[in-house]
């Protein structure tokens, strides 16, 4: 049976209209069932969101509203888990401090109980690599650590570094280097009482270089650490027993 010309034309017009309508009409979003998180899962999610935002913007620029929006929850949920922005920030900082300190402490450990002690230069290199490995793997965490930590400010704390700041972390690391340096000072017939001062300088040098490398990422971290150790070790090898300024007034 042959379709009349007019009917065929009408059918073709209908197909064209449907095609055009399909092109113009936006697709409806696919409805997905929301998976309910456990309390611990929600807490970890908020920590991840907070870490990214604090690293990108800093503490002052981030609001509870933004944290909640990025996590897809209401503000009361953030308050329920952390008591506010300050509480969330404090937990993020504490975790990153622990990760870094443990990695550096392990690098300065007893080398799995081997009988022969590891030489000081190797330990210095291991500690440097531990810091740079952390920077490489957790750049957001390091960016947070090197920022000022508002929740740890204390006008009555005196000259001592406040626990929970990056300065406080460096003091902890330097304390673990003191004994190593004291041994080397004695071996080179230098006064070991200066070991704490030199440990602060060494750790500070490595940390400052790490902040610079975080943004440039050149040269490779292994090369950076090698140069750091070269400067530190060869400088220690040729220390003067009683250094004096080049220009000084008697």
Beta strands, then each sheet from edge to edge (+ up, - down):
end
